[in-house]
Amino acid sequence: MMHGGGNIMRGYGQGMVFNAHSGWLAFIPLAAHLIFLIVLILLGVIFLRRHGARVRLYRKQNDPALKILRERYALGEIDTEEFQRRNQDLKN
């Protein structure tokens, strides 16, 4: 015996974002989540680009071949012209 017909399911889905009574306002939470995700992705890309540039600079400065070249130049084994030529070759 059911009293009230379909009232058993009354209230089901009241908390759902998309329902017939909310109209375009239902898209506000979705838009907020999308904006949040886009901002998060952009911050990640910016961080990785800056961090990646530092890592590349650190690796370039600590390149073993460049270190040996600098040592040979400091010891006077090669002159300035030879140092600059080899330095340019190693950087390319």
N, C-alpha and C positions, 0 to 999 in steps of 0.2 A: 504494500500500500504506500504509494508515494504522495506526499502532501505537497502541493505547490508545483507539481509538474517538474520542470527542469531546474528547480532551485537547488538541487543537490550540488551542482557545479557552480553555483553562484560564488563569485569572488575569485574563481580560478583565473589566473592570469592578470589580476589587478595590478601586480607589480611589474608586469612585462613592459618593455620599452615601447614596442609597437602595438598600439591598439587603435581602434577606430575613433576614439574620442580625443586623442592627443594631437592628431594632425601633424603639422610640420615640426612642432616642438619635440616630437619623438626623435628627431635627427640631431638634436643638440648634444646629447651624451655621445652619440656615435662620432660626431664632428670633433668633440673635445678629445676623445680617444685617438682619433686619427692625427689631430694636431700634436698631441703629446708624443705619439710615435714618430712623427716627422721630425720634431725638435730633438728627440733622443737620437735618431739616426744622424741628423746633421751634426750634433755635438760629438758623436762618435767619429764621424768622418774628419771633423776639424782636429780632434785629439790625435787621431792616427796620422794625419798629415804632418802635424807639428812634431810629434814624437818620432815619426819616420825620418824627418829631415835631420833631427838631432842624431839619430842612430847612424844615418849615412855619413854625417860629418865626423862623428866619432870614429867610424870605421876607416874613413879616408885619412884622418890624422894619424891613426895607429896602424896604417898599412905597413907590413914588415918590409916591403921593398922600398918604400919611401923612407922608412927609418934607417935602413942600411945606406941609402943614398945620402941622407943628411949626415950620417956618421962619417962616411967617406969624404964628404965635402968639409966637414969640421976638422978632420985629420989632415986635410990638404992633399989628399990623394987625387982629387979631381978639381979642376978650376971652375970658376963661376959659369962660364959658357957651357961647359959639359954638364954641370949640375942643372942648369935651367933647361937644357935640351932634354935630358933624361927625366927630369921632374915633369915636364910637359908630356912626354911620351907615356909616363906611368899614370898620369891623371886622365888621359884619354883612353 
